[in-house]
């Protein structure tokens, strides 16, 4: 393997390793806390806004300012009083919408650059026999977007091929 191919392979393994580490905590261990640091700050805020928007009536009746609380919950993570409810709903809904058995998944190896520093991976529910997908072969897959943040790959989106945008409501896909 020439040095350029070797560097590219090492780079591909770093992005895949981040995705697998995130998926292990998120799906196998049901630990949003453990993978919170693997998430891009934009996705953290979008997920918090998504949950808060769905629960806005109850939260506002309890005196929460949605914008301020979203920032606090995003920053404080599991130290915030609303964390347990947020984590429970988020894990439940994503496990239902994008069910994966992490021990059986495979990540496509092709490089799919969305913009510089942002790449799309396809996390396939199963690995085909022999480890390679044949041209035209279909597979259930969860798109996963990662972004380079401070020299580390962070999960920027799960289940969608887009760069998410915070807001009320946030745009995930």
Secondary structure in CASP SS format (residue, H / E / C, confidence):
PFRMAT SS
TARGET T0000
AUTHOR 0000-0000-0000
METHOD secondary structure of the structure
MODEL  1
X C 1.00
X C 1.00
X H 1.00
X H 1.00
X H 1.00
X H 1.00
X H 1.00
X H 1.00
X H 1.00
X H 1.00
X H 1.00
X H 1.00
X H 1.00
X H 1.00
X H 1.00
X H 1.00
X H 1.00
X H 1.00
X H 1.00
X H 1.00
X H 1.00
X H 1.00
X H 1.00
X H 1.00
X H 1.00
X H 1.00
X H 1.00
X H 1.00
X C 1.00
X C 1.00
X C 1.00
X H 1.00
X H 1.00
X H 1.00
X H 1.00
X H 1.00
X H 1.00
X H 1.00
X E 1.00
X C 1.00
X H 1.00
X H 1.00
X H 1.00
X H 1.00
X H 1.00
X H 1.00
X H 1.00
X H 1.00
X H 1.00
X H 1.00
X H 1.00
X H 1.00
X H 1.00
X H 1.00
X C 1.00
X H 1.00
X H 1.00
X H 1.00
X H 1.00
X H 1.00
X H 1.00
X C 1.00
X C 1.00
X C 1.00
X C 1.00
X H 1.00
X H 1.00
X H 1.00
X H 1.00
X H 1.00
X H 1.00
X H 1.00
X H 1.00
X H 1.00
X H 1.00
X H 1.00
X H 1.00
X H 1.00
X H 1.00
X C 1.00
X C 1.00
X C 1.00
X H 1.00
X H 1.00
X H 1.00
X H 1.00
X H 1.00
X H 1.00
X H 1.00
X H 1.00
X H 1.00
X H 1.00
X H 1.00
X H 1.00
X H 1.00
X H 1.00
X H 1.00
X C 1.00
X C 1.00
X C 1.00
X C 1.00
X H 1.00
X H 1.00
X H 1.00
X C 1.00
X E 1.00
X E 1.00
X C 1.00
X C 1.00
X C 1.00
X C 1.00
X C 1.00
X E 1.00
X E 1.00
X E 1.00
X C 1.00
X C 1.00
X E 1.00
X E 1.00
X E 1.00
X E 1.00
X E 1.00
X E 1.00
X E 1.00
X C 1.00
X C 1.00
X C 1.00
X C 1.00
X H 1.00
X H 1.00
X H 1.00
X C 1.00
X C 1.00
X C 1.00
X C 1.00
X C 1.00
X C 1.00
X C 1.00
X C 1.00
X C 1.00
X E 1.00
X E 1.00
X E 1.00
X E 1.00
X E 1.00
X E 1.00
X E 1.00
X E 1.00
X E 1.00
X C 1.00
X C 1.00
X E 1.00
X E 1.00
X E 1.00
X E 1.00
X E 1.00
X E 1.00
X E 1.00
X C 1.00
X C 1.00
X C 1.00
X C 1.00
X C 1.00
X C 1.00
X E 1.00
X C 1.00
X C 1.00
X C 1.00
X C 1.00
X C 1.00
X E 1.00
X C 1.00
X C 1.00
END
